[in-house]
């Protein structure tokens, strides 16, 4: 399906409805051309500490107050470029801004990962915490394998656990909403850069 440009969005931004999107390379071209681009990173502090686009403001999605953020902006009418690791959390943040009455939130397609994959300038640091989706994958893998093992060796009723996790993955893939990711983001090690419970 061909993307259509959204009225009022900057060059390179496009999307469906009132949520626009922009490719990392197009955003970088705007920055290189001297355009003032306000960037908001809605990942966890450890993810941001490990690697982020220079100049981003960090506000994790689970603590984002869209109305409060909009009230503090120096230029309320300017586009706001939102990014996370892969794009899902950024879209959720953009939806919050839209619900708060601001339709100028632009999702950076593919998030920070796509930005890095494109070889664009990235500030890197040290983080002892795994990226959020990697944590989610480990939890799902442990629960699925554990449930299957218990179903085979203890009681067949334990098969409900891998069945539940599989249905959860299907729902997350279809809807773009992952309850486990939101839960993991609230864990203490994901709220502090200094914490290190998930060592890479």
Residue pairs with C-beta under 8 A, 6 or more apart in sequence:
3 14
3 15
3 21
4 14
4 15
4 16
5 13
5 14
6 13
6 14
6 15
6 18
6 20
8 103
8 104
9 15
9 20
9 22
9 79
9 104
9 106
10 22
10 30
10 35
10 79
10 106
11 26
11 30
12 22
12 23
12 26
12 27
12 29
12 30
13 20
13 21
13 22
13 26
13 79
13 106
14 20
14 21
14 22
15 21
15 106
15 107
18 98
18 103
19 91
19 94
19 95
19 98
19 103
19 105
19 107
20 79
20 104
20 105
20 106
20 107
21 106
21 107
21 108
21 109
22 81
22 106
22 107
22 108
22 109
23 109
24 108
24 109
24 110
24 114
24 115
24 118
24 120
25 118
25 120
27 37
27 81
27 108
28 118
28 120
28 121
30 37
31 37
31 55
36 75
36 78
37 55
37 79
37 81
38 57
38 73
38 75
38 78
38 79
38 80
38 81
39 53
39 55
39 56
39 57
39 81
39 82
39 83
39 108
40 56
40 57
40 59
40 69
40 80
40 81
40 82
40 83
40 93
41 48
41 52
41 53
41 56
41 57
41 58
41 59
41 83
41 84
41 112
42 59
42 60
42 61
42 64
42 82
42 83
42 84
42 89
42 90
42 92
42 93
43 52
43 58
43 60
43 61
43 84
43 85
43 89
43 112
43 132
44 60
44 129
44 132
44 185
44 190
44 191
45 58
45 60
45 190
45 191
45 192
45 193
46 127
46 128
46 129
46 189
46 190
46 192
46 193
46 195
47 85
47 112
47 127
47 129
47 131
47 132
48 56
48 58
48 193
49 125
49 126
49 127
49 193
50 124
50 125
50 126
50 127
50 129
50 131
51 112
51 116
51 122
51 123
51 124
51 125
52 58
52 112
52 122
52 123
53 83
53 112
53 115
53 120
53 121
53 122
53 123
54 121
54 122
54 123
56 83
59 69
60 185
60 190
60 191
61 84
61 89
61 92
61 93
61 182
61 185
62 182
62 185
62 186
64 93
64 96
66 93
66 96
66 97
66 99
66 100
66 102
67 100
69 97
70 76
70 97
70 100
70 101
70 102
73 80
76 102
77 104
78 104
79 104
79 105
79 106
80 97
80 102
80 104
80 105
80 106
81 106
81 108
82 90
82 93
82 94
82 97
82 105
82 106
82 107
82 108
83 90
83 107
83 108
83 111
83 112
83 115
84 90
84 93
84 111
84 112
85 111
85 112
85 113
85 131
85 132
85 133
86 110
86 111
86 113
86 114
86 133
87 107
87 108
87 109
87 110
87 111
87 114
88 176
88 177
88 178
88 181
89 111
89 181
90 107
90 108
90 111
91 107
91 176
92 176
92 177
93 105
94 105
94 106
94 107
97 103
97 104
97 105
98 105
108 114
108 115
110 117
112 122
115 122
116 122
127 193
127 200
128 195
128 196
128 198
128 199
128 200
129 189
129 190
129 193
129 195
129 196
129 197
129 198
129 199
129 200
130 138
130 198
130 199
130 200
132 181
132 184
132 185
132 190
133 181
134 198
135 184
135 190
135 198
136 178
136 180
136 181
136 184
138 198
139 180
139 184
140 165
140 168
140 169
140 180
143 161
143 162
143 165
144 161
144 162
144 165
144 166
145 162
146 161
147 158
147 159
147 160
147 161
147 162
147 165
148 158
148 159
148 161
148 162
150 158
150 161
151 157
151 158
151 159
151 161
151 162
168 178
168 179
168 180
171 177
172 178
172 179
172 180
172 181
184 190
187 197
188 195
188 197
189 195
189 196
189 197
189 198
